[in-house]
Amino acid sequence: MTIQADVIPVRKMGPGTNVLSNSTNREDAGHMLARSDSLRLWNEMDAAMSRFLVVEAGVGRAFAKAAIDARETREALHNRQLARKAYDTIVRLMSQVRLTKADAKTLHRGLQHLKQVLSQLGDPV
């Protein structure tokens, strides 16, 4: 029976024993599996962070819209501050994540829109 561990083929040799089919050494096998798992985890983290940043841009736009629609100055200021906090979070975290081209495009578009609305609200972005 063959089991896939990301890119590295693994053969089930018996109860509790996995050996890489291209490896001659158990230490190499463990190292390669650990490396494969590490890369998979980093890719999953990048995907999760990317989704978070896109959602955060939407949250920022929602607060910016709430600031525009606010009836009281205090409420408008509070919502503008929350929108700016979302903007700052995105800018700070963007450089720490590998984005796909599609996610980068979506995020930059959302960030530009948020920056434009913040400027309309008088925030020096």
Residue pairs with C-beta under 8 A, 6 or more apart in sequence:
1 11
1 12
2 9
2 10
2 11
2 12
2 21
3 10
3 11
3 12
3 18
4 10
5 33
5 36
5 37
6 36
6 37
6 39
6 40
7 36
8 20
8 22
8 32
8 33
8 36
9 20
9 21
9 22
10 18
10 19
10 20
10 21
10 33
11 18
11 19
11 20
11 21
12 18
13 19
18 29
18 33
19 26
19 29
20 28
20 29
20 32
20 33
23 29
23 32
45 97
46 97
46 98
46 99
49 93
49 96
49 97
50 97
50 99
50 100
50 103
50 107
52 93
53 90
53 93
53 94
53 97
53 99
53 103
53 107
54 103
54 106
54 107
54 110
56 86
56 89
56 90
57 86
57 90
57 107
57 110
57 111
57 113
57 114
58 110
59 86
60 82
60 83
60 84
60 85
60 86
60 87
60 90
60 110
60 114
61 83
61 110
61 113
61 114
61 117
63 79
63 80
63 82
63 83
63 86
64 79
64 80
64 83
64 114
64 117
64 118
64 121
65 117
66 75
66 79
67 75
67 76
67 77
67 78
67 79
67 80
67 83
67 121
68 76
68 117
68 120
68 121
70 76
70 79
76 121
80 118
80 121
80 122
80 123
83 114
83 117
83 118
83 121
83 123
84 118
84 123
84 125
86 114
87 111
87 114
87 115
87 118
87 125
90 107
90 111
90 114
91 111
94 107
99 107
115 125
118 125
119 125
